[in-house]
Every structure is written in structure tokens, then in C-alpha cells.
Amino acid sequence: MNRVSEEKSVRALLKSGIAQLREAHVPSYTLAAELLLLHVLGRDRAWIYAHPEEEISAVSAERYSTLIGRRARGEPPQHLTGKQEFWGLEFEVTPDVLIPRPETEHVIEVALDRLAVREIRAGRSQKTDGAGFEIGDIGTGSGCIAIALAKELPAAAFIATDISSAALAVARRNAGRHHVASRIQFVECHLLNGVVSVGAQHAAPHLGTSPNASGHEPPVTSHHSRFFDLIVSNPPYVGRREAATLMREVREHEPGIALYGGEEGHELYGDLVAQAATLLKPAGILVLELGHDSLPAVAPLLEESTWAKVGVTNDLRGIPRVLAAQKT
Ligand SMILES: C[S@@+](CC[C@H](N)C(=O)[O-])C[C@H]1O[C@@H](n2cnc3c(N)ncnc32)[C@H](O)[C@@H]1O
């Protein structure tokens, strides 16, 4: 077969992509087929519709056909394009990390609002650059929360933890891509254990140091200056008992360690709130993303003796999605 005969027009490729995805019952199949074509061609939508007869090389047509096949078999589009937008920033995503979700942007909004209010109450400017702030992100995944906050607070320092070394590798690359790597120390540990467990050593390097030559993280200290102004977390919160109700592309393609918090789903919040109570400075802020039915199990963990200004923020579907509180 000669090369020309293998070429196809933009219109023909798009038509066959749409037909395959429709047959496979892929949601928003027209948009999905378009997005994959834009990705393969490196063009925008206007170009595609202005050049329907343009011949596409056999190599690109083959690549498109492979991606359409993978999408038809249920792979998330973000795994095919390798990216997802969050807070107006583009993040690399791989099957090792949760694909950042739009509802998680409420965590950023609430955290920034709470910090601004705290600044006003302290008689300082509402618009802070985060100078002197220590911020913890538990279960950082792609790094989207820590990195979005680092862009908003260009002088703040961060510790971002995850139990998955593969996820942390992606988060580090995203931090580099967005030029905030020098301010985020990534630590592989359970919740904030890496911060708590070496607390007595007081020999930590400055926040923001990179892994040492052996590839291991430097120890993190709980020295007084390392106590946090803000702790944020979007922990795994789906119950294993409800796994069957998840969309197939989530259940089969996103990491279980990022999805499931235990049999019920809310199991990690108890330790998380207890660690935050220990590691936040007085008047420090805790902001947690919640599962669709987590609020009744999580709200009682914020005991009045330790927590004040407890607030719940609903997402755009009216689901209580973010729980925030201030340490007394
Ligand atoms: C729901 S994902 C959130 C990822 C990211 N923060 C976001 O909002 O898109 C939860 C993350 O927590 C991590 N994780 C799960 N169990 C953990 C634990 N015990 N300690 C620390 N991280 C954990 C997972 O690897 C995953 O990256």
C-alpha cells in the first residue's frame, strides 16, 4: 500500500472516531473524538473545522485510531493525553495519580478565603503572598492542591506527603513544570507521619530541599518553626463497599490507593484530624475535602475543645464537599 492511500481526511477520521465511541457508549462521544484528534494533530478546534479536507499522515491516523480504541475500552481521556487542567494550570497525569477533579478547586478557594480572613483579623493586608506560612498537603497525588496554592502564595513553604512513591514522582515533575519545586518538600509517608515521627530530631534541612543523593527524603522536623499555618487534604474517601457504584473508567483505571479510604470510606479522617490538631499552630487552619456522604462521620471529629469556626462548603451539585475549621 502506498503512503498516500493510507492517508485520510480530517473529516473522515473524525467521523469514524465519533462512530466508534458512540457504539462503545462513551459519554460525550463527539467531544471525546474531537479532543483526541486535537491532541494527535496538536491543533485547536477552529483549525479542524476550517480544514475538513486536509489529509492526515498515516502515522497520525494510526495514532488516532489507537487512542480511539483505548478510549472505547474505557481508559480515561486524561490517561490518553497525559494531562488535566486544574485551577487554570495544566498538570501531568498518569495512571499512578488521581485525575484532579473540578470539585477539589473548592479546597483551594476555601483555604485562600480562610487565610485572607485570618490576615484581616490579625490587622494585616488581606492579599498575602504567604511569607512565613508553612502549609501541609496530605495525599498530594499529582500535587495539584499544593502547587495551585504555591502559585497563589508565592512566598509560602510546603510539605506535601503521599504514601505512593509513584505519585510523588509525578507531583515532583508537576512542581518543576510550574516552577514551585524549590518551595515544596515531597515526603513519602502515611498522612503526616514523616513529619511527626522524627519530631525529636530537630535536625531537619530547610523546607524545600530536594531528595538527597541516595534518593531518600531528608528527615522532616516538627521543630516549632515547622508547625503549620494550614493543612489541606483530599484523602481517599470512597468506601470499598461502594466500589461497584463507581464509573468503570474510575474503578478500573484510577489507583485504588487514591480512591478507597477503607470499607466505609471515611476511615482516614480520624488520624488526619488528630495529626492536624497536633501539628497546626494556634489559629492554624484545616481544610478537608469530603466524600459525598462523609460529613456525618467527619464533622464530629472536630471537637469544640480544639476546633472553632467550623464551616461546610457545598460543591456545585449541592454536596457538602469541604469541611474547614480553625485550631483554637
Ligand atoms: C483522593 S487522592 C488526592 C490526590 C490529590 N491531592 C488531588 O486532590 O487530586 C488521595 C491521595 O492520597 C494518597 N494516600 C492514600 N493513603 C494515604 C496515606 N495513608 N497517607 C498519605 N497519602 C495517602 C494516595 O496515594 C493519593 O495520591
Ligand as a Chemical Component Dictionary entry (heavy atoms), coordinates in Angstrom:
data_LIG
# 
_chem_comp.id                   LIG 
_chem_comp.type                 NON-POLYMER 
_chem_comp.pdbx_formal_charge   0 
_chem_comp.three_letter_code    LIG 
# 
loop_
_chem_comp_atom.comp_id 
_chem_comp_atom.atom_id 
_chem_comp_atom.alt_atom_id 
_chem_comp_atom.type_symbol 
_chem_comp_atom.charge 
_chem_comp_atom.model_Cartn_x 
_chem_comp_atom.model_Cartn_y 
_chem_comp_atom.model_Cartn_z 
_chem_comp_atom.pdbx_ordinal 
LIG C1  C1  C 0  -8.008 11.334 46.536 1  
LIG S1  S1  S 1  -6.307 11.319 46.096 2  
LIG C2  C2  C 0  -5.983 13.065 46.080 3  
LIG C3  C3  C 0  -4.848 13.464 45.203 4  
LIG C4  C4  C 0  -4.715 14.992 45.035 5  
LIG N1  N1  N 0  -4.450 15.634 46.309 6  
LIG C5  C5  C 0  -5.969 15.576 44.409 7  
LIG O1  O1  O 0  -6.706 16.268 45.124 8  
LIG O2  O2  O -1 -6.222 15.332 43.214 9  
LIG C6  C6  C 0  -5.600 10.751 47.612 10 
LIG C7  C7  C 0  -4.081 10.636 47.625 11 
LIG O3  O3  O 0  -3.714 10.182 48.947 12 
LIG C8  C8  C 0  -2.707 9.220  48.858 13 
LIG N2  N2  N 0  -2.806 8.370  50.061 14 
LIG C9  C9  C 0  -3.591 7.282  50.262 15 
LIG N3  N3  N 0  -3.436 6.817  51.513 16 
LIG C10 C10 C 0  -2.530 7.640  52.108 17 
LIG C11 C11 C 0  -1.951 7.682  53.387 18 
LIG N4  N4  N 0  -2.277 6.793  54.329 19 
LIG N5  N5  N 0  -1.048 8.655  53.660 20 
LIG C12 C12 C 0  -0.689 9.560  52.715 21 
LIG N6  N6  N 0  -1.219 9.564  51.471 22 
LIG C13 C13 C 0  -2.118 8.629  51.184 23 
LIG C14 C14 C 0  -2.958 8.497  47.560 24 
LIG O4  O4  O 0  -1.792 7.885  47.072 25 
LIG C15 C15 C 0  -3.472 9.627  46.672 26 
LIG O5  O5  O 0  -2.426 10.226 45.956 27 
# 
loop_
_chem_comp_bond.comp_id 
_chem_comp_bond.atom_id_1 
_chem_comp_bond.atom_id_2 
_chem_comp_bond.value_order 
_chem_comp_bond.pdbx_ordinal 
LIG C1  S1  SING 1  
LIG S1  C2  SING 2  
LIG S1  C6  SING 3  
LIG C2  C3  SING 4  
LIG C3  C4  SING 5  
LIG C4  N1  SING 6  
LIG C4  C5  SING 7  
LIG C5  O1  DOUB 8  
LIG C5  O2  SING 9  
LIG C6  C7  SING 10 
LIG C7  O3  SING 11 
LIG C7  C15 SING 12 
LIG O3  C8  SING 13 
LIG C8  N2  SING 14 
LIG C8  C14 SING 15 
LIG N2  C9  SING 16 
LIG N2  C13 SING 17 
LIG C9  N3  DOUB 18 
LIG N3  C10 SING 19 
LIG C10 C11 SING 20 
LIG C10 C13 DOUB 21 
LIG C11 N4  SING 22 
LIG C11 N5  DOUB 23 
LIG N5  C12 SING 24 
LIG C12 N6  DOUB 25 
LIG N6  C13 SING 26 
LIG C14 O4  SING 27 
LIG C14 C15 SING 28 
LIG C15 O5  SING 29 
# 
